[in-house]
Amino acid sequence: MASEFKDMSLKERFNKRGFGVTSYARAYGVGHSILSLVLSGVYNGRNSSVNGGATRRIIAQLKKDKIWIEKLPWEV
């Protein structure tokens, strides 16, 4: 079961938890488009000046919610 969860994409893990993109983004003060781009892998949080740090905030929250299972990109 745990390895099955690890084999899923970020978007699949997010959906499996039952979250909605718009409501999740609104709850944490970021745009739903930014969250969608993070979930699809376009934004990864390495360039902190892009979108005022919203990418890093949302990735940190995804990590807390155990959706982001890798190391944080800016700590590597």
C-alpha positions as CSV (number, residue, x, y, z in Angstrom):
1,M,0.0,0.0,0.0
2,A,2.8,2.5,0.9
3,S,4.8,1.7,-2.1
4,E,1.7,2.1,-4.3
5,F,1.2,5.6,-2.8
6,K,4.8,6.4,-3.6
7,D,4.4,5.2,-7.2
8,M,1.6,7.7,-7.8
9,S,2.1,11.0,-9.4
10,L,1.8,14.1,-7.2
11,K,-1.6,14.9,-8.8
12,E,-2.8,11.4,-8.2
13,R,-1.8,11.5,-4.6
14,F,-3.6,14.9,-4.2
15,N,-6.8,13.6,-5.8
16,K,-6.7,10.4,-3.8
17,R,-6.7,12.5,-0.6
18,G,-10.0,14.0,-1.8
19,F,-8.8,17.6,-2.0
20,G,-10.1,20.0,-4.6
21,V,-7.6,22.3,-6.3
22,T,-9.6,25.5,-6.0
23,S,-10.6,25.0,-2.4
24,Y,-7.1,23.9,-1.3
25,A,-5.5,26.9,-3.0
26,R,-8.0,29.3,-1.5
27,A,-7.4,27.8,2.0
28,Y,-3.7,28.5,1.8
29,G,-3.8,31.8,0.0
30,V,-2.5,30.9,-3.4
31,G,-4.0,30.9,-6.8
32,H,-5.5,27.7,-8.1
33,S,-3.4,28.0,-11.3
34,I,-0.2,28.0,-9.2
35,L,-1.3,24.9,-7.4
36,S,-2.2,23.2,-10.7
37,L,1.2,24.0,-12.1
38,V,2.9,22.6,-9.0
39,L,0.8,19.4,-9.2
40,S,1.7,19.0,-12.9
41,G,5.4,19.5,-12.2
42,V,5.8,22.8,-14.0
43,Y,6.7,24.8,-10.9
44,N,9.0,23.2,-8.4
45,G,9.9,25.9,-5.9
46,R,13.6,26.3,-6.8
47,N,13.3,29.9,-8.1
48,S,12.0,31.7,-5.0
49,S,11.3,35.0,-6.8
50,V,8.7,33.5,-9.1
51,N,5.2,34.4,-8.0
52,G,6.3,35.8,-4.6
53,G,7.0,32.5,-2.9
54,A,3.6,31.1,-3.4
55,T,5.1,27.9,-5.0
56,R,7.2,27.3,-1.9
57,R,4.3,27.9,0.4
58,I,2.1,25.5,-1.3
59,I,4.8,22.8,-1.6
60,A,5.6,23.2,2.1
61,Q,1.8,22.7,2.8
62,L,1.7,19.7,0.5
63,K,4.6,18.3,2.5
64,K,2.7,18.8,5.8
65,D,-0.3,17.1,4.3
66,K,1.9,14.1,3.3
67,I,1.2,14.6,-0.4
68,W,4.7,15.8,-1.3
69,I,6.8,12.9,-0.2
70,E,10.2,13.9,-1.7
71,K,12.7,16.3,-0.1
72,L,11.8,19.9,-0.5
73,P,13.5,21.1,-3.7
74,W,15.2,24.1,-2.1
75,E,16.8,22.0,0.6
76,V,18.6,19.6,-1.8
